[in-house]
């Protein structure tokens, strides 16, 4: 029989689910795809892929580049603005969009002010990375500097000066000079700041020309913002010379135009006034009367600058200190209340630091306002710490009981550092007010008897040591239970243990078991980790040896042997070696050196740890970070970034001269009769020959005046007068009638 016909086997593609064969499928894909030509087709024929070409990459920056090149986007102003806005947003987020530089330069030719401003911002940010491409926009920027719109002129000039390219300085000078005489104030103030930008690019170019004189002349400008920019630019350009040079004419002219300045401008003017030293007391009174309305502003920075001016101007007039501090108290407390109520704790902290500084000089002015310094539950820890310190300084015999009760509550706070600060404040009040010493010592004993928190006991012992040095007659409150206190302290409180050991060494002859309190510490000397305890133990054991030698001789020998073998801390070994050699040479001489002072004799005056001289120096840096850090600028500012501070040095020299004259006139012959209770010297009136630190020979634009000008607004050039020529009425016209000083 014939064999049946054989069935054809379907292709594999149809067996798996149907569909055209691979060759036919490839032909269909090529028919539905646009034909590629040129390099792309040649690359595909060579087996490459067009995906890896830069123009075909996917990503945000490449999409923006394609959109900026799209003619449809170019014809739609709103869409183009959105694309450029997206570029600026990416630049703000830190994404590198420098690849769009060419497209952004091409987008500068537009009448849309928003687009132009964003393109200028982009060019200023990336021109230093592509200097060759940055030269492409010079012609456009120069042309825009002559635009009829003042906003465009100012923006173009600002961008031209912000390119940070030394190669374009020759193109900047002409539009920069033209901007200083522009009829619009925005262009003029932009030109003033442009001079500073050019100065940072090429200092010799500015110094060799007349730019400084031009800036001094522009202090006469009718617009306050232009004058403010001139002050700031001159102060920074003349940083190495101590800042802008000032004289009577400049200061009086600026004081007469205080109403023309905004808050930032007022701060710049008041900083100059703080550096100025009036020639007569009448001029001082007139300046304070002019500055009195500034204290009522709502800006905390301006108010602090005004307070600094008042403090500086009356430094040589001690009879006015009480009146001046009473006047500046109300604005300061008002700003503090606003900062606490509004949650602006950063400003509140700065205000509190300045209030703390003012309290150290005139405590009586703020004594009645101590309730304003009670802490609130929602305040941050730094604010609470400053308030606690100020409360301790404001305590008087009348308010000490209430303040001590408030501090007792703070000592039980859950935050250890705040509790320690409150305990130190109690000790400060007890040391400063003798009448409140029993109450203060009673509180410290209560803290020592508390159960649980070891840091409270340690801090109370540390404070009690200083209080007993001031009032040794109060030692009966602490000595009976000292042995128990020392046993209860753990290793986490080394300063408290060191204080207890010091008390044992000072009054060991009155403590029955004093040697046996130190014996466990001596036996465990090698295992002790805190160098403070080791140093205190060496001193206490040596001093106790002179009072009770039979009991301490063997213990002291073991202690010195262990300390000399201690190589962990060089200070401990050096002190032990010093004591050992001193005792081996002569015991009587060692006793005179180590135990010369009777611990029963009270200490009179300030402790060496108190930084009263530092506070006096900080007044020269009022409303600066020096007040916040409680350090002079030389401690945290690089020497190259600091001005010469010639005016500050001159003030310090004059202060020392007044102190020397005060001591010599009182017949002290070098004694401390001229000092007050806090250890600060009294001040006397300055000599008549002392003048302002600034030279009056040359002030750039000829701003020199022989006689003092009036403090009221000077006549303008339109009124036929020269504000810098002098010849006005006396400054005494402003004295009297509702001012600060009658």
Residue, then its C-alpha position, 0 to 999 in steps of 0.5 A: x500500500x502506498x505510504x501516506x503523505x508526510x505532514x510538514x513540521x511547523x516552525x519553532x516560532x509557531x509551535x510556541x504560540x504563533x507569530x511570524x518567523x524571526x526574519x519576517x518579524x525583523x522586516x516588520x520592525x524595520x518597516x514601522x521604524x523611521x529610517x536612520x541616516x548618516x552616522x547613526x545608520x553607519x554605526x548600526x551597520x557596524x554593530x554599535x548602538x545609538x543609545x550610548x551617544x551623548x545626544x541620545x542619553x536619557x536623563x534630566x540634564x539631557x532632556x533639558x538640553x533637548x528642550x532648550x534646543x527645541x524650536x517649539x519651546x523657543x516660540x513659547x515664552x511660558x514653556x521656555x520660562x518653565x524649562x529655565x526655572x527647572x535648570x535653576x532648580x537643579x542647580x540649587x539642589x547641587x546637580x551639575x548642569x554646566x553642560x547646558x552653558x551654551x544653551x543658556x548663553x543663547x537664551x540670554x537674548x530675551x525681553x522676559x525679565x524673569x528669564x533674563x534674571x535666571x540666566x544671569x544667575x546661571x552664568x554667574x555660577x558657572x562662568x568660572x568653570x567655562x571661561x572661554x564660553x563666559x566671554x560669549x556673553x560679555x557683549x550682551x551684558x555690556x549692551x544690557x548695562x545701557x538698557x532703558x530699564x533700570x532693573x535690567x541695567x542693575x542685573x546686567x552689571x551685577x552679573x558682569x561683576x560676578x563672573x569672577x574672571x580676571x580676563x573681563x576686568x577691562x570690560x567692567x570698568x566703563x559700565x561700572x563708572x557709568x553706574x555710579x552716576x546712574x539716575x536710579x538708586x538700584x543701579x548705583x548701589x549695585x555699582x558700589x557692590x561691584x567695586x567690592x567684587x572687583x577689589x577681591x579679584x584685583x586689589x591693586x587695580x582698585x587701590x591704584x585708581x580713585x575708587x576709594x575717593x569716589x566711594x567717600x564722595x558717594x556718602x553724600x548720596x540721597x538714597x540711604x541704601x547707596x550710603x549703606x553699601x558705601x560704608x560696608x564696602x569701604x569698611x571691608x576694603x580698608x580692613x587692614x587699616x582698621x576699617x573706614x576712616x571717620x571724622x566728626x563731619x562723617x558721623x554728624x552727617x550720618x546721624x542727621x540721616x538716620x531716618x533714611x536708612x533701613x534696619x541693615x543700614x542703621x546697624x552699619x551706621x551705629x557701628x561707626x558711631x560706636x567707634x567715634x569718640x566725641x570731643x566734648x561732653x555736650x557732643x556726647x549728650x547730643x549724639x545720645x539724644x539723636x540715638x534715643x528713638x532708635x531704641x524703640x525699633x523692633x529689630x533686635x540687632x539695631x537695638x543692641x547696636x544702639x545700646x553698644x553706642x550708649x555704653x561706649x559713649x558714656x564709658x568716661x562718664x560714670x555719673x551717667x551709668x545709672x541713667x543710661x542703663x535704666x534707659x536701655x533696660x526696657x527695650x532689651x526686656x521687651x525684645x526678650x519677652x517677644x523672643x520668648x513668646x514667639x519661639x525665637x529662641x536664637x534671638x532670645x539667647x543672644x539678647x540674654x548673653x548681652x543682658x548678662x554682660x550688662x548686669x556685670x557692670x550695672x547690677x542695680x539697674x536690672x535688680x528689680x526685673x529678676x522675675x523676667x529671667x525665670x525659666x520656662x518649660x519650653x525653652x532650650x537648655x542654653x537659654x535656661x543656663x544663661x537665665x540661671x546665671x543672670x538670676x544669681x547675679x541679680x540677687x539682692x538682700x530683698x530678692x535673694x530668698x525668692x531667687x533661692x527658692x526658685x533655684x532649689x526647684x531648678x536643682x531637682x530638674x531632670x537635666x543634670x547640667x541644669x541642676x548643676x548650674x542651679x547649684x552653682x548659682x546658689x553658691x554664687x549668691x551665698x558667696x556674694x551676699x554675706x547676709x544670705x550665707x546661712x540660707x545658701x549653706x543650708x540649701x547646699x547641705x540639703x543637696x548633700x543629703x539628697x538620695x539618688x542623684x550622685x551628680x547633685x552631691x558632687x556639685x554641692x560639694x564642689x560649690x561648698x568648697x568655695x563657699x567655705x573658703x569665703x566663710x570658713x565659720x560655716x564649716x560646721x555645716x559640712x564637716x560632721x557628715x563629710x566622711x559619709x559624703x565621700x563614701x557615697x560619691x562614685x567614680x563618675x563624679x571625680x570633681x566632687x571627690x576631689x573637693x571632699x579630699x581638699x576639705x579634709x586636707x584644709x580642716x583635717x585637724x578638726x575632723x577626728x577620723x581625717x587620716x582614715x578617710x584618706x587611707x582607702x584612697x591612698x591604698x587604691x591610688x594605683x587603681x584611681x583613674x581621675x587625675x583630679x582626685x590624685x592631685x587633690x589627694x597628694x596636696x591634702x595628705x601632705x597638708x594633713x601630715x603637718x597637722x597630724x604627723x604620727x598618723x600620716x607619716x606612713x600613709x604619706x610615704x606609701x602615697x609618694x611611692x605610688x605616685x612616683x611610680x605612676x607613669x599614666x599622668x605627668x602632672x601627678x608624678x611631677x607634683x609627687x616629686x616636688x613634694x618629696x624633694x621639698x620634704x626631704x630638704x627641709x620640713x619647716x620650709x615645706x610647711x611654710x610653702x604648702x600650709x602657710x595660709x590659715x584656712x580659718x581666715x576668710x578670702x576677701x575679693x574676687x576669686x582668680x577664676x572669675x573673668x571680670x577683666x574679660x567682661x570689661x574687654x568684651x564691651x569693646x565688641x558689643x553685638x558681635x559673636x564675641x559676646x555669644x562665645x564669651x571670648x575675644x575675637x582673637x580666640x576664634x577669628x583668623x588673624x587674616x580675617x580680623x581688622x587691626x582694631x586700632x579703635x579698640x586698642x586706643x580705647x583700652x590704652x585710654x582706659x588703662x591711663x584713666x585707671x592709672x590717673x585715678x589711682x595716683x590722684x587717690x594717693x594709693x601709690x599703686x594700691x587697689x583703692x581705685x577698685x570697686x567690690x568686683x575688682x574693677x577699677x573706677x573711671x575718671x574723666x578723660x584728658x582734654x588732649x585725647x582725641x578721636x583715633x581716626x586721622x583728620x588729615x585725609x578722608x578720601x573725598x575731602x570729607x574734613x571739617x574743622x568745626x563740629x557740624x550740627x546733628x540735625x539733617x544737614x542741607x543738601x546740595x539742592x538747598x545750596x549747602x554742602x553737608x560736609x562743609x561745616x559752619x552749622x549750628x552748635x550741637x547744643x541745640x539738640x540738648x533738652x526737651x524730652x531727650x535722654x539727658x536734660 
